[in-house]
Amino acid sequence: MARVLATRATSLAASSLLLGAAGLAALTASTVIEKFSLPDRTPVESMLGIVDPPAAPEPRRRTEPLDDPAFELPLPLPHQATLPEAAPSSAVFTVRQAEGPVLIERPRWVRRPVALDRYYPRRAREAGMEGVVQLDCLVSAQGALRCAVEAESPANWGFAAAALRMAGDHQMAAASRDGVAVEGRYRMRIPFQLD
């Protein structure tokens, strides 16, 4: 009995699989009809002709003036309000400076890397390629640079990674606001040139 049930289940599964595959094939099948001729050798295109889509109707414009009565809003009746006499204010307003990193335009470098040849991408050097990288850097209150690549030219030659390594070896005097060291922003352009 178990063997009969197993055989029937296998047969049912195989039938379902075949029917599903046939249905999928029927749904995805497409027929390509190339130029064909009727029995009298008249091409089908000449019988159908070219049908242009209908032109869009032009918008209708009103030529006569509207004879609608003027639309009027009733105005509220005048209301006399008595306001209490305003006393002079003794409030003091303080203007706060903008928050966020200070833009550094003229950096004072504390440390700059030497032996810049070690940063040049080896593959670019071997191919004789030169490049330039534009970095956008956040400068911490301690003067450390954390940079992101804005532009690299030419791309995919390793110049961006080399510029990020080079920027990590820089340190500058921190920006200050009201005499206190604060985070700053500095845009750095690093050219890679062969000697």
Rosetta blueprint (number, residue, H / E / L):
1 M L
2 A H
3 R H
4 V H
5 L H
6 A H
7 T H
8 R H
9 A H
10 T H
11 S H
12 L H
13 A H
14 A H
15 S H
16 S H
17 L H
18 L H
19 L H
20 G H
21 A H
22 A H
23 G H
24 L H
25 A H
26 A H
27 L H
28 T H
29 A L
30 S L
31 T L
32 V L
33 I L
34 E L
35 K L
36 F L
37 S E
38 L L
39 P L
40 D L
41 R L
42 T L
43 P E
44 V H
45 E H
46 S H
47 M H
48 L H
49 G L
50 I L
51 V L
52 D L
53 P L
54 P L
55 A L
56 A L
57 P L
58 E L
59 P L
60 R L
61 R L
62 R L
63 T L
64 E L
65 P L
66 L L
67 D L
68 D L
69 P L
70 A L
71 F L
72 E L
73 L L
74 P L
75 L L
76 P L
77 L L
78 P L
79 H L
80 Q L
81 A L
82 T L
83 L L
84 P L
85 E L
86 A L
87 A L
88 P L
89 S L
90 S L
91 A L
92 V L
93 F L
94 T L
95 V L
96 R L
97 Q L
98 A L
99 E L
100 G L
101 P L
102 V E
103 L E
104 I L
105 E L
106 R L
107 P L
108 R L
109 W E
110 V E
111 R E
112 R L
113 P L
114 V L
115 A L
116 L H
117 D H
118 R H
119 Y H
120 Y L
121 P L
122 R H
123 R H
124 A H
125 R H
126 E H
127 A H
128 G L
129 M L
130 E L
131 G E
132 V E
133 V E
134 Q E
135 L E
136 D E
137 C E
138 L E
139 V E
140 S L
141 A L
142 Q L
143 G L
144 A E
145 L E
146 R E
147 C E
148 A E
149 V E
150 E E
151 A E
152 E E
153 S E
154 P L
155 A L
156 N L
157 W L
158 G L
159 F H
160 A H
161 A H
162 A H
163 A H
164 L H
165 R H
166 M H
167 A H
168 G H
169 D L
170 H L
171 Q E
172 M E
173 A L
174 A L
175 A E
176 S E
177 R E
178 D L
179 G L
180 V E
181 A E
182 V E
183 E L
184 G E
185 R E
186 Y E
187 R E
188 M E
189 R E
190 I E
191 P E
192 F E
193 Q L
194 L L
195 D L
